[in-house]
Structures are given as structure tokens and as C-alpha cells.
Amino acid sequence: MAPMQRRAAGFTLIEVLVALAAMSLLALMSWRGLDSMAQAQTANRSRGDALLTLQTTLTQWTADLDAVTRFGVATPIDWDGRVLRLTRRGTDDATPVALVVAWTLRVDADGPHWLRWQSPPFTTRGGWREAWSLAASWAQDGSGDARRSEVLLMPLNGWQLAYFRNGAWTPAVSADAMGTLAPLPEGVRVVLDLPPGPSLAGLITRDWVRPTLNTPKS
């Protein structure tokens, strides 16, 4: 009867130690699993945010190009190797105004970023000249009141532009090189160099074709 009474009194020290070791191992495995899940969720969220930012930026890029117009004899599109300036229609079709928008790459304390700038609406040739000149100044020094109208878009190491003209893609040139009355490019290709990171990286090419053309180019 003595051995039975001792067993009924509780667990032995060895049994308790074995149970604690098993529980510790299970807790460690569970923590590692939860940590891996948290890291995966963070990575997926970061990638999703980066992809959404890229899609939104390229949607705005397409909208600006779709709305490019000739404002009298004003230059509709100009690329000087640093900034792309566009003369485009306003966003409200019921109000006949025009805007100047500009896209450029700027390096700051947080690294290189793609930026977009937009002028106030105008209806006169003088208003266009002022906005056109202000866009160039903004891209050159990135200071002054013009910065209030800029939008920081996304990190970007570099970008390149090409025009589709006369049946071929060629490097984009300035408005002076094309000529004031030269027809708008049939297409615009932008190549984005995304910086290395946990989300998106590498080269992305986006082709735009003038909406009035029926035959797409690629």
C-alpha cells in the first residue's frame, strides 16, 4: 500500500521537470510561428502599400498625358532631361481652363523621389508663360512658394523617357528640338528605376498612346 499512497500524493520531481521542458518547447515553437506570421503580414502590407502607390502614381501620369492640349501656340510638352512639363486641360470639362504640370526627380535627405507639380488654372497666354516658367524654376531649385504645389510621389533612383514618332521609339527631346508646331508624340514611354527594398525594386516600363490613335504601340 505504501507505493500506491506515494503515487496518489502527486507527481515526482522528474515528471514535473519533463512537463516543464515540454511546455517550454511548445511555447518556443508557438512564439516562432507567431513571429513568422507577423513578419509575413508586415512584408505583405508594405508590398501592398508600395504597389498601391505605384498604381496611383501611374494613373495620374496617364491622366496628365491624356489631357495634354495645345493652348494656342503654347508648347504642349517639353523634356529637358530633368523635368517633363505638360500643358493640359483642366479637370472640369465644364470650365475651359488649362494647367501646367511638371514631373521631376529630386534628391533630398530621404533619398531620391519622384515629384509632381501643378500650376493654378489659367485662361490667358500670359498665364501660361508664367506657369511654364514657374515649373522650370521649381524643378531647378525646388524652393520658394512653388513647393506648396508639389506632391511627393514615390522613391525612385532614376527615369528615362522616349517618344514614339514616325513608327519608332526614340529618346525624348526638348520642344525646341521637335519644333514649336511639331505634332505631339504618338506615344510616350517612361522607364522607372525603383530602388532596392523589401517591397518593389527594379525597372518598370509604362507605355502611353495618344487616345486619338486606334492602333496601339508597344
HELIX and SHEET records of a PDB file:
HELIX    1   1 ALA A    2  ALA A    8  1                                   7    
HELIX    2   2 LEU A   13  ASP A   66  1                                  54    
HELIX    3   3 ARG A  125  ASP A  141  1                                  17    
HELIX    4   4 ASP A  145  SER A  149  5                                   5    
HELIX    5   5 ALA A  175  MET A  178  1                                   4    
SHEET    1   A 5 ILE A  77  TRP A  79  0                                        
SHEET    2   A 5 VAL A  83  ARG A  89 -1                                        
SHEET    3   A 5 ALA A  98  ASP A 108 -1                                        
SHEET    4   A 5 GLY A 111  GLN A 118 -1                                        
SHEET    5   A 5 GLU A 150  PRO A 155 -1                                        
SHEET    1   B 4 ALA A 168  PRO A 171  0                                        
SHEET    2   B 4 GLY A 158  ARG A 165 -1                                        
SHEET    3   B 4 GLY A 187  LEU A 194 -1                                        
SHEET    4   B 4 GLY A 202  VAL A 209 -1                                        
END                                                                             
